[in-house]
């Protein structure tokens, strides 16, 4: 067991630290192996703690990619369209991500004009 492992915490038993928890019980976690600086970011489905999906090679890469898609709720349904089909990593297509940000910005501007 690694430095952060705890037998009473399922995530920490697997050398992971949950950094985001979804309402459905899924989590986004960082793998916290002692020998590795930093750690990969994984999506951990509630039903399958044993089979996390690596979505980023580092916390910094995860944040940069998540920012590109306007910090949408990182549920599997929302992230899946932004995952690279070859690597499975969160790699938003810049054109599609820019379109998403424009749609959200227009929506926000419309809400402000109504208020």
Secondary structure, 3 states (H helix, E strand, C coil): CCCCCCCCCHHHHCCEEEEEECCCCCEEEEECCCCCCCCCEEEECCCCCCCCEEEECCHHHHHHHHHHCCCCCCCHHHHHCCECCCCCCECCCHHHHHHHHHHHHHHHHHHHHHC
